Amino acid sequence: MPKAARKKGESGFYHVVPKGIADMILFEDDGDRSLYLKWLREAKDEAGIMVHAYCLMSNHVHLVLEDRDDHMAEALKYVHERYGAYYAEQVGRRGGIFRRPFWSEPIESDEHLLCAVRYVHANPTAAGICPAAAYEWSSAKDYLGRSGGLTDSELVLDMCGGRDGFVSFSRASNMTAWAFPGSRLRSHLTDEEALRMAKEIVGEEKLQGFASLSGAERGDVVVLLKSRGFQTNQIARMVGMSESYVRKASVCG
């Protein structure tokens, strides 16, 4: 069956999540990460795209890209073919290492753009690695003036009112670790990753004791998780209920 065409946005902005096949590790050391960013910089310059944010995690990458002329796919193909060949040789693997097609979602508002950038930078914090500002392999350091050369930070900094405004916005906790409302971002997560984030949102006790909650409390949990971008089938697996029950609970919550 042919794959569905990638959804294109009118704004030209996208949140993109390249991920390893079967959630395989993509980066073994800092040398690997440096090479990925080197090829990303080359692809950006060649294709004329803009990189507003990035974050390299162990088995996936987050990117916020601006692609006015529809060159994003060819730019990422350039990066992933080169990095994939290099990494496959390093680990003795044959074939590609990135999922195809890569996950992407159009960004169609200023609010969504700001929240996407904040979400990307918050990944190391959400994963328990370190505070966003201390993570070496994301564009957060570029926004804080500690590096440069890859990230096109001017637009977001201007929208935030400068570096101090960006820092203040990034510290806001109401959405930092979660997707923009209405986003389908959660669809790229493994069940383990989704469960970890869900525990941050509703609390571990409520998730583990979901069956013992009242009907209204169950509905509140489901509605909150859905508002943060989790899909019905993900929530059903988290709470040990059927998808039909989760759909009903979201209506009654």
N, C-alpha and C positions, 0 to 999 in steps of 0.2 A: 504494500500500500504506500503511495507517495506521501512524503512528509508534508505537514501543513506549512504554508508559507509563513515566514516570520512576520509578526505584526509590526507594521511601521507606524511611527508617530509623526504628527505634523510638526512638532517642535524640533526634531532632529536630535533630541537628548534620549539616552538609553541607560538603564541599569543592566549590566551584563555580568553573568556569573559562569565563566568557563570552569569546568569541573573534571576531575580525573575519572576515567572509566572505572566502574565498580568502586568508586570512592578511593581509588589508589592514591598513595602519597605522590605529590608532584615535585616537592622540593626537599632535598636531603640536607642541604647546607646553604650558607650564604652565597657561595659561588654560583649555585643553581639560581638563586633568586636574582643575583646581579645580572646573569645572562638573560633571564626572562625580561627584566626591565630594559636591558640594552636593546633587545629585539623589539620590545614594545615602543621604545623611543624611535627606532628606525622606521617602524611601521607607521607610527603617528606622523612623522615628517613626510614620508613618501605618499601616504594616502590623504593627508590633509585633514585628519580627524583631530579632535581635542580631547585630552584626558583631564577631566575635572576632579577625579578621585580614583584611587586604587588601593587595594590591600591584598597582599599575598598571604594566604593561609596555607595549611599543610596540604590539603587535598582540593582546594579550589581558590579561585581568584575573584575578587569583586572589582568591577570597573564602572565608573560613571563617564560615559563618552558622549561627545557631541559629533554627530555625523550628518552634516548638511547635504552631502553629495552621494550618499548611499555607498560608501566605501568601507564600512565597518567590517563586513564579512571578509573582504579580501585582506584587510589589515590584520585581523585576528588569524586568518589562515597563514599569513606570512609569519607571525609570531609562533603559532602552535606547530607548524611544520618544522621550523628550525629548532625550537626548543624540544619538541617531541622526539626528533631524530637524535639530538644530543643526549637527552635523558634516557631514551631507550638503549642507546649504546652503553651508557654508564651502568645501567642495571641489568644489561643482558636480556632485554625484552624486544620482541618483534612487533611491529605495527604501531599505530597511534596510541597516545596516552590520554587524549582529551575526548570527552563525550561529544558526540555530534548528533543533532545540532546543539550549540551552546544555548543556555537559557538567557533570554533577554526580555526586557519589558520597557515600553516607551514611558518617558517622563513628560507629562503634559501640563505641569503647573510649576510656578516658582516654589511653592510650598513643598511639592513632591521632590523637586531638585535638591532643596536644602536638606530635607529629611533623608534623602538617599545618600547624600554625601556624609551626613552624620552617622547614618547606619553603617556605611562602609568602614568608617574610621572606628566605630565601636566594636567591630568584630573581635579584636584581640581581648578587649575587656570582657565581652560576653563569653569568650572561650576560656576565661580565667588565666590568660597569659600575662598580661600587664596592662596598665592604663594606656588608653589610645595614644596619648601624647608621647609615651615612652617607646612605642613600637617602631622599630627601624624600617619595617618593610611595608609601610603605607604612606599615603600622601599627607597624613596629619602633620608630619614634620615640615613639609613644604609650606603648609598653611601657617605654621608657627615661625617661619622664617629661618629654619635651620638647614635647609637644603634647597635645591632648585634644579631646573633643567628638563623635567618631565611633566610636572603637573601644571595645568592651566588654571591657576587659583584665583585669578583676578576677578572673574565674574562673581563667584560665590562670596569672596571677601567684600566686594562692593555691595552685594545684596545684604550682607550682615552688618554693614557699616564699618568695615575694617577688621583688623586682627583681633582687637578686644571684643568686638561684637561677635566674631566667629567663636572665640573661646567661650563666651557666655552662652551662646546658642548650643555649643557642643556639650556644655555641662548640664543642660536641661535634661532631666531624667525621664520625662513622661513618654518619650518615644525613642530614646537613644538606641536601645538594644533591640528594637522591633521594627517591623516593616511599616511603611506608610499605609494608612488605612485604605483598603480597596486593592492593595497590591496583591499579586499572586506569588510574591517572593518566596514564601514558605514552601512552595512546591519543589524547590531544588534541594531541600534539606533531607538528610537521612532521618530515620525515626529517632535515632539516638540524639542527634543535634536538635531536632524539633522538641523532644522531651525535655532536654536541658533548658531550652529557652522558655518552654511552657511553665516549667517549675519557677523560673524567675518571675513570670507574670502573675500566676495565680497561687503559687505556693505549693510545695511538695505534698503537704498534708492533704490538701483538697484534691490533688490529682490521684494520690494513692487511695484516698478514702471516698472517691467520687460516688461509689454505689451507695454509701451510707448517708449522703447528703439529701436534704429535702428536694422536692421537685423544683422549687423556685431557685434554690442554691445551685442545682445542677444547670439550670437554664442560664444563670448568671455567669457560670464558669464557661459554658459553651459560647455565649454571646461575646464575652471578653476575648476568648481565643480567636474567634472568627474576626473580630474587629482588628486584631493584630496580624491578620494575614494568613492564619492557618486554615487549611482546607478540611472539609467534612471528614474525609477518609483518614486524615492524620489525627484529628481529634478523637475519632472513634477508636483508633488503635491505642491512643494515649490513655483513655479512660475505660477501655474494655467494654464498650457498648457497640451496638450496631450503628451503621451510618443512618438508617432510618430514624433511630432514636435520637441521634445527635441533631438531625434536621428538625425533628419535632421540638426538641429542647430549646433550640435557638429561636423558635417561634414563640414559645411559652415563657422564655426568660425575660 
